Every structure is written in structure tokens, then in C-alpha cells.
Amino acid sequence: MKTNLLTTIIGTLLIVVGTFLPWVSALGISLNGWKQSFGFAVFFVIVGIVALGLNFLGKKWSNIVSIVFSVILILAAVLAVTAFNEKFGSAGPGIWMVLIGGVVNSVGSILGLKQKKAE
């Protein structure tokens, strides 16, 4: 399997798993992405899966669009981390995992783009 595809698969798995881990913990209550903000969890999972699917197409344009989707996911995750830090004092490990998954997805997309140039 190509490195870019494997990298993007790992990034997408991190995103999906991260939505189930705690995004915020306050006063003994822990909320994951599905309990905290269902729409955000769906958004992150869909964007991650679309970025993965675009990498499987193996075209230059699909890798570029995948990078754009990954950057959007990263920006949304950074905004969520910032909001949780301001509102609750800290963000939980789940949203951080989503953010890392977005970065890994973008690395996989960039690797796919570089492989296209090398061919």
C-alpha cells in the first residue's frame, strides 16, 4: 500500500476515534464529540472520510482538494480547542486527537501530491 494512503487512513482513524473520546471535562462531567456537539463530530468524520476517499482516487486534483479539506478540518479543530480552553479551562484528549488526525491527513495528501510529481 502506498505511504500516502496508509498515512491518510491513520489520520482518518484518529479523527473517528477522537470523536468518541472526551472533548471536555468539567466538574466531573466528561463529554465526547457526540454528546458535546453532534454536528461538529459529524462534520469532522465526514471531512476526514472525504479527504481519505479523495486520496484513493490518486489524481493530482484530488490530492489538492484533500489538502484543502484537511486544512479546513485543522482550522475547525483549532477553533474548537481554543473555545474549550477559554470556556472550560482545557480541551480533552478527543479534540486534540481530531486535530492530530487532521494534520496526519494533510501529510498523507501532501505525500500523494509529491508521489504524483515523482511519477
Secondary structure, 3 states (H helix, E strand, C coil): CCHHHHHHHHHHHHHHHHHHCEEEEECCEEEEHHHHCHHHHHHHHHHHHHHHHHHHHCCHHHHHHHHHHHHHHHHHHHHHHHHHHHHHCCCCHHHHHHHHHHHHHHHHHHHHHHHHHHC
